[in-house]
Amino acid sequence: MVYTNSWVEISKANLKHNLRQVRKRIGSKVKLMAVVKSNAYGHGLLEITKLCNKDKNVNWFGVVNLEEALELRKNGIKKPILVLSYYDLNKKQITQAIRYNISLVIYDLKQINYTEKIAKKLNKKIKLHLKYDTGTSRLGVCEKDIIKLACVINKSKYLILEGLFTHYATAEEVNQNFTLKQTKLLNDLKNKLNIKIPIIHSACSAATLINKKYHFDLIRLGISLYGLYSLENHQALRNKFKLKPVLSWKTKVIQVKTIKKGNTIGYGRAYKVKSNKQIAILRVGYNDGYDRKLSNKSYVIINHKKCNLIGRICMNLIMVDITGKNIKVGNEVTLIGKNISSEYLANKLNTINYEVVSRLNPLLKRIIK
């Protein structure tokens, strides 16, 4: 099923622009992982991955779980894929991971023993990336245990320690002291291990743009791939690296009507009409991912004009003020795009642009432009 009440447009040109910008930053030797987890941050897993798969600047793909990785392989994606987060210790899935040559994250001994058992039965090898918890305190192995796990993997006939990585806690902040500390811990561990590990990686989008010391062998390009910034307080870097948003979100006007003074609009009668108004009804709502907390607080663009939201956002409908703007049924409406960014909506919601785009309903149609 695909919903067409609103739709997402993906700019192929802007995606290519962002990849070129980052490739220029990291040089030719560092590998670039396009992080397409969580439905490519709301942009569409297959749509974004297929575009990136054709781009010479992309070397790897990063996904959140094994289901996403298998979906990519089954749709013809042959470039290396790393499951960055979690997966079940399920015989069928681990078997598929081995057969489809998918690299897995490792963060405990149980995972090592289970994957080795399956690999041994198949008489095949599996590639693993050991995650070092250097201070984010999420998934990962603490310093006292990680050397032991690395040695267990390295001694196995069926396991390949392909990568060692960490995840930064404060990479987007102006003060880089903690990020530098995490980087030093990763460097120190690499030197202590005395094991040849092909790929060391740590850099997210922010770290990639801020400091080349964070690049190592591979960078993991997430939010910046999509032309969005996590560098809220780094205006100089935002000016230097001109990224272009890949996503636009649109819908249409389905009704136009006049509401008389004194009447109210929407659930809870949340908006009282103080003078006669012309309003438009739009076929989009919080089921699509348009946050209900934007009620009476934001605007949309119709015919290049700002039209304020009035009344509470419904599950499938929104009402906007079009008084004096000559707007008609069938007119296209921009919810995110030119003159209304995901950052603007994030500020209204007291959240981050990641959340605004990643919460777009995955059933919305994604159109490549």
Buried (B, 14 or more C-beta within 10 A) or exposed (E): EEBEBBBBBBBBEBBBBBBEBBBEBBEEEBBBBBBBBBBBBBBBBBBBBBBBBEBEBBBBBBBBBBEBBBBBBEEEBEBBBBBBBEBEEEEEBBBBBBEBBBBBBBBBEEBBEBBBEBBBEEEEBBBBBBBBBBBBEEBBBEEEBBBEBBBBBBEBEBBBBBBBBBBBBBBBBEEBEBBEBBBEBBBEBBEEBEEEBEBBBBBBBBBBBBBBBBBBBBBBBBBBBBBBBBBBEBEEEBEEBEBBBBBBBBBBBBEBEEBEEEEBBBEEEBBEBEEEBBBBBBBBBBBBBBBEBBBBEBBBBBBEBBBBBBBBBBEBBBBBBBBEBEBEEEBEBBBBBEEBBBBBBBBBBEBBBBBBBBBBBBEBBBEEE
